[in-house]
Amino acid sequence: MSDQDRTVIRIEGVSKRFGPVTAVDSIDLDLRENEFFALLGPSGCGKTTLLRMIAGFADPSEGRILLDGQDMTPIRPNRRPINLMFQSYALFPHMTVAKNIAYGLEMENLDKADLNRRVDEILEKTELSAMRNRKPDRLSGGQRQRVALARALVKKPRVLLLDEPLGALDKKLREQMQLELKRMQHEFSITFVIVTHDQEEALVMADRIAVLKDGRVAQIGAPRDLYENPADRFVAGFIGKMNFFPGTVAGTGVSFAGQSVLTGDIPTGLSGEAVAAVRPERIKLSVEQPAGDMNAMPGTISEVAYHGQDVNLHVTVDGCDDPVLVRVPATDADETVWHHGGKVWCSWNPAHTRILAA
């Protein structure tokens, strides 16, 4: 068994109740050595509560959390080889970058020469050496985040927990820091567990993602698996954008609005009401009805939204309460000028249809 397949943290039947409210409901998870793992879900799904239980700031109502096979329940947070980095970063404003990073090591009464060596090493790896004598108020948002990361990593934890670490950054800096976090995780070979409600953030950074809903795991898998093969309608709609065509299972697909069947793979045992689901980037637009075995339907363009790298078109289709979203790359949009009120055909390969329970 490779290191990457070895379980570091095992969550066994963990639940957490606050009075009559169940925040986490019978969760089982294995977090592996040296992986970047994301807990993803909407507000109130239980992801932060689960993270706090791993850190030791909350006790499970039921179940166990094991680290390297040892039950962590009786072990206090400061005795666990786990660090939790908060969104606020919580840097000491009166201390320099180097002093902020050294603080945790000083609490362990580490030998001064060893302490200085480890601080110098982490400053270099996080590209903060030139800022070692600055105080937090002289740092940018991205630099403050790197200081908080360095302070957590200098203690060499087995697992680093990150609670919405990029939430306070603007979009451009957030995208830069996503790649920076991924680079650091590889360089330090530490298991990272991140809590986020940002689907794109999880897709970019994580090796595996657990999607949570109402305190339970709805689906777990690699980013591509979750995006291309969602287990149910909730996951399909939460991970990225998805178009849903409601109908009933019929023959090789879903009978939609009395039109021809939208074909795709039907899950074993699925019958009755269902939805045919397709991603916006999989749909092609044409003025003429497409030939061949494509799923196809006519519609009218109701909105055109320019996004720079692509154009999002909303197409009104009979039988759908919501417009069909079609994402057209800018290079393709240059060839055909789509306009409000234009009559079009939406079509896609049946291999890109996901048929799910309604």
Buried (B, 14 or more C-beta within 10 A) or exposed (E): EEEEEEBBBBBBEBBBBEEEEBBBBBBEBBBBBBBBBBBBBEEBBBBBBBBBBBBBEBEBBEBEBBBEEEEBEEBEBEEBBBBBBEBEBEBEEEBBBBBBBBBBBEEEEBEEEEBBEBBBEBBEBBEBEEBBEBBBEEBEBBBBBBBBBBBBBBBEBBBBBBBBBBBBBEEEBBBEBBEBBBEBBEEBEBBBBBBBBBBEBBBBBBBBBBBBBBBBBBBBBEBEBBBEEBBBBBBBBBBBEBBBBBBEBBEEBBBBEEBEBBBBEBBEEBEEEBBBBBBBBBBBBEEEEBEEEBBBBEBBBBEBEEEEEBBBBBBEBEEBEEBBBBBBEEEEBEEEEBEEEBEBBBBBBBEBBBBBBB
